[in-house]
């Protein structure tokens, strides 16, 4: 999957310049980005506040992987590595 981090960086900067709350509230930022991406649920922000955060889920999965308690497939591991390289090179 091709990651366009330049575009995402520009989008986040524009939102934060528009309203400082985006810099302070990840749920609001995520909800707005996802809404712009086509998730047309006007109540998305409230729903995101009520569920586990993407960051918490991702960090927990990574920790479990590091501890050897879960193991992603080789295909997923390779895809994540490619995504990591793309992000690292673009930052």
C-alpha positions in Angstrom: 0.0 0.0 0.0 1.4 3.4 -1.0 1.4 5.9 1.9 1.2 9.6 1.0 2.7 11.1 4.1 3.3 14.5 2.5 -0.4 14.8 1.8 -1.3 13.7 5.3 1.2 16.1 6.8 -0.3 19.0 4.7 -3.8 18.0 5.7 -3.0 17.9 9.4 -1.1 21.2 9.3 -4.0 22.8 7.5 -6.5 21.5 10.1 -4.4 22.6 13.0 -4.0 26.1 11.5 -7.7 26.3 11.0 -8.6 25.2 14.6 -6.1 24.7 17.4 -8.3 21.9 18.9 -7.0 19.5 16.2 -3.5 19.8 17.7 -4.8 18.8 21.1 -7.4 16.2 20.4 -6.5 13.1 18.4 -10.0 11.8 18.3 -11.2 15.0 16.7 -8.3 15.0 14.3 -8.9 11.3 13.3 -12.7 11.8 13.0 -12.2 14.8 10.7 -9.6 13.1 8.5 -11.8 10.0 8.2 -14.8 12.1 7.5 -12.9 13.9 4.7 -11.8 10.5 3.4 -15.5 9.5 3.0 -16.6 8.1 6.3 -19.8 10.3 6.2 -21.1 9.8 9.7 -21.8 13.1 11.3 -21.6 11.5 14.8 -18.2 9.9 14.1 -16.3 12.0 16.6 -18.7 11.0 19.4 -18.4 7.3 18.4 -14.6 7.5 18.4 -14.6 9.0 21.9 -16.6 6.0 23.1 -14.4 3.2 21.7 -10.8 2.2 22.3 -8.3 4.4 20.5 -6.5 3.3 17.4 -3.2 4.1 19.1 -4.0 2.0 22.1 -5.0 -1.0 20.0 -1.9 -0.6 17.7 0.5 -0.2 20.6 -0.9 -3.2 22.4 -0.7 -5.4 19.3 2.9 -4.3 18.8 3.8 -5.1 22.4 2.2 -8.5 22.1 4.1 -9.1 18.9 7.4 -8.0 20.6 6.6 -10.4 23.5 6.1 -13.3 21.0 2.5 -13.8 22.1 1.1 -13.1 18.6 2.8 -13.4 15.3 1.6 -11.6 12.1 1.8 -13.4 8.8 5.0 -13.0 6.7 2.9 -11.1 4.1 1.7 -8.6 6.7 5.2 -8.2 8.2 6.7 -7.5 4.8 3.9 -5.0 4.0 4.4 -3.2 7.3 8.1 -3.0 6.7 7.6 -1.5 3.3 5.2 1.0 4.8 7.7 1.8 7.5 10.4 2.5 4.9 8.1 4.7 2.9 7.2 6.8 5.9 10.8 7.0 7.1 12.0 8.2 3.8 9.3 10.8 3.4 9.7 12.4 6.9 
